[in-house]
């Protein structure tokens, strides 16, 4: 009986690690087809079909950048793995400092928003922040390579 319990416990731990690994495996910068992904899988270049409401972000719909999209990851910020939790405002401030849009993007009404780890995520080891470019209306193309244009 003890052997069975040990196997179940190990299986449970391995299963949890597999799910955690799948949730953090990075996507390609430009996906080939629309896909649902965890925020932790996003990289510079990821295009989002819609922008989630303010607050904690878990899953998003990622689309090829050639398709109409509402936002794009244009930068990543890596906190020091040994850093002390800076507080939510401090985390967003640090990510925002690394988030720079071009003058042309700002003139076109593109705004930058940041996604930073929450305190709960930080306690689980999340040390990544994202900078997203959000145009006033959906676009096709990429802000990263300068090909973003209004959709339609």
ABEGO torsion letter per residue (X at the ends): XAAAAAAAAAAAAAAAAAAAAAAABBBBABBABBBBBBAAABBBGBBBABBBBBEBBABBBBBBAABBBABBBABBBBBBAABBBAEAAAAAAAAAAABBBBAAAAAAGBBBBBBBBBAAAAAAGBABBBBBBBBABBBBEBAAAGABBBBX
